[in-house]
Amino acid sequence: MTDNNNKSLLHGMSGWSQLFFFLFLSVSGFMLAIVAIQLSVDISQLEQSPRIMRMALMIQSVCIFLIPSLTFAYLCQENSKSYLHTERYKNVPLLLLSILLIIIIQPAIDCIGYYNQQLSLPESMVSIENWMRDSELSAKKTTDLLFGDKTITGLIFNLLVIAVVAGLAEELFFRGCLQQIIQKIVINKHATVWISAIIFSAIHFQFLGFVPRVLLGAVLGYLFIWSGNIWVPVIVHTVNNAIGVIFSFIYYGTPEYEEVGSFNFEHNWGVAIASIILSLSLLFFIYQKRKLSAETGD
């Protein structure tokens, strides 16, 4: 009886109370991740062994994103499955269109990413810019370690950790929980999507890729709202990460890989414009298809 009463109190929390409780769960998950990594892997080999780095990344995803999300949904909602919208998704055409969207949008994202990398802050903020670039260098060391492993086993485990586990854990965290908590506070769905997307990007601590990650987060947020199902952004997120993993497996360390990092509008304006137009058209079509499905009860 006491447990049910406690759960009833948690169910009735306001949006702000839910946000602070979710933040508490997230910080607890972060601390759990630190302890779990120290107990599970040889820290001295973390930057030398792709296997140990993957294990650490998987522990991070599970402890920081997955466990807090599932705990929050269980403790704070009467029906956690219904809250997270984990029911089977039946609108296959909309799912396929969403997957097509994340493929077509890649050139536009690469182009925006190029200009984001040219970021230069005023002299008064040079310490912040140096910190941001140091964060990028740290992320590049991880990238070099993981994608320097050109074995098939390395590819499979990179797909598992970077695409599948990260896609599931981050979507349950950012769209399944955080976005719904924020919506309870701000009400407006568009503001909710963009606030969640900004937090999603900021928490990766890779600020020279901040803007394109915000845009991807917003796309995932709208797909969650329009589909009413968490599996759509989970699958789309997984496909997006898998594209990066497979491309890196094939081209990492080659001139072709560097060309993508230098994908600017001046030299690729035709591809960039086509990507933007097709992506916006697909977004509009997905939105219209979602409205039609809702009206027909499909």
HELIX and SHEET records of a PDB file:
HELIX    1   1 THR A    2  HIS A   11  1                                  10    
HELIX    2   2 GLY A   15  SER A   40  1                                  26    
HELIX    3   3 ILE A   43  GLN A   45  5                                   3    
HELIX    4   4 PRO A   50  GLN A   60  1                                  11    
HELIX    5   5 SER A   61  LEU A   66  3                                   6    
HELIX    6   6 ILE A   67  CYS A   76  1                                  10    
HELIX    7   7 SER A   80  LEU A   84  1                                   5    
HELIX    8   8 VAL A   92  ILE A  104  1                                  13    
HELIX    9   9 GLN A  106  GLN A  117  1                                  12    
HELIX   10  10 GLU A  123  MET A  125  5                                   3    
HELIX   11  11 VAL A  126  PHE A  147  1                                  22    
HELIX   12  12 ILE A  152  ASN A  158  1                                   7    
HELIX   13  13 LEU A  159  VAL A  165  3                                   7    
HELIX   14  14 ALA A  166  GLU A  171  1                                   6    
HELIX   15  15 LEU A  172  GLN A  179  3                                   8    
HELIX   16  16 GLN A  180  VAL A  186  1                                   7    
HELIX   17  17 LYS A  189  ALA A  202  1                                  14    
HELIX   18  18 PHE A  207  GLY A  209  5                                   3    
HELIX   19  19 PHE A  210  SER A  227  1                                  18    
HELIX   20  20 TRP A  231  TYR A  251  1                                  21    
HELIX   21  21 PRO A  255  GLY A  261  1                                   7    
HELIX   22  22 PHE A  265  THR A  296  1                                  32    
END                                                                             
